[in-house]
Structures are given as structure tokens and as C-alpha cells.
């Protein structure tokens, strides 16, 4: 099974959501903070690529849906595809900064306690 970048971005978005729910545990461990930053970085850069790159998620998604389901109306969920790359950029940037600040403060708090 090959995972395309769109599916990987969805998985990254879910991982960021899970890590946000476990924030009390994550901010106490340096390794968990680093691991939590990785999907944030990926979805941020994939969001930038989807915004400025050669792909149009909405156009591709609607064309595929219409080709597979001729005569059916487009579901409302496809409206999210217009904003998906912006959602990725915002979530990646906001949670990336939060985790980075915890990571930086973790290093400062361990140095001051020594």
C-alpha cells in the first residue's frame, strides 16, 4: 500500500488532534514533544505546497466524484476541499509553535534546575 501525500496529511491532522488532547502528558516529555512536532511540520509544508503548488484539491476531487457518480449532486463536504490547505497551514503553524515553545521552555527549565 502506497500512501499518497493527501492521505498522509489527513493522518498528520489526526495525529496533531490526538497529541493536542494529550497535551498534559506530551509537554512533560522532550521526546513526545519532538514527535508531536513532526506531523505539524509536515502538514504545514503540505498546506503550503497545496496552496502554491501545481495541484488543485477541489478541482481534482470534484472531477473524480463526477466521473465516478454521473448525475449526482456534489456533497457538501467538498466545500471543505476549498479550504483544506488553509486548515493545514493554520493547524500546522499554531500547534507547531505551541509544541516548539513547550520544547524551548522544557530545555530552559531543565537548565535552570541543574
N, C-alpha and C positions, 0 to 999 in steps of 0.2 A: 504494500500500500504506500503510495506516494502522497505526501501531504503538501498541498499547494499553499501559497502564501496567504490566501484568503482564509482558508480553514485554520492555518496556524495563527492568524491574527484573532480569529474567534476564540481559539484555545487560550491565547495570551490574555484576551479580555476576561475570560472566565477565571484564569489564574490570578489576575490582578484583583478581581472581585473577591475571590476566596482569601487572598492574602490581606485584603482590607478588612475582612471580617475577623481575621486572626491577628489584628494589629498589636494587641497587648502581648501576645507571645512573640511575635516577629521582632518588635522593637527592642527586646531584651537579648537577642542573639545576632551576632555580627554575620554569621553565615546565612541565616534566614533573611536578613536584610539584603545581602548581596544577591541571593537567589530571587528575591522578590523584585529587585530592580531589573533583572534581565527581561522579563516579559514587558515591563514598562518601556524599556528602551526599544524593544522590537516593535511594539505596536505604535510607538511614536514615529519611528522611522518609516514603517509601512504606511502609516497615515499620510506622512509627507510624500511618499512615493505615489500613493493612490491619488493624492491631490494634484501633484505637479507632473506625474509620470504619464506614460502613453495610454494607460488603461482608464476606462470609464465603467465603474462597477454597476451603475444604474443602467446604462445602455446595454451592457453585456447581459445583465440579469434579466432585463425585460425582454430582450430579443430571444434569449434561451427559453424563457417561460412561454412566450407567444408561440415559438416554434414547437414546443412540446405540448401545448394546450391551445390549439387554434379555436377561436371563437369564445374563449373565456375572458372575463374581465381580469385586469391586473389586481392582485390582492393589495390591501392597504399596506402590508408590511414592506412592500417595495419602496415606499416613501422613505423608509429608514436607509435604504441604499444610497439615496442622495446625500445623506448626512453622515454616513458611516465613517468616512475618512476623517471628518472633523471630530467625531466622537472619539476615534482612536487617538488623534493628536491630543485632545484635551485630557482624556483619561491617562494616557502615557505620560504627558508632561506633569500633570498635577500629582499623580501618585509617585512618579519618578522623583519629583522634587521632595515630596514628603519622606520617602524612603531614604533619599540621599541626605536630607537634613538629620534624620534619625541616625544614619550611618556616621555622619560627621560628628554629631553630638556624642555618639557612642565612643568614638575614638577620643574625644576631648574629655569625657567623663572618666574613662579608664586611665588616661594620662594624669589627671588631677588627683585621682585616688591613690596613685603609686607614691 
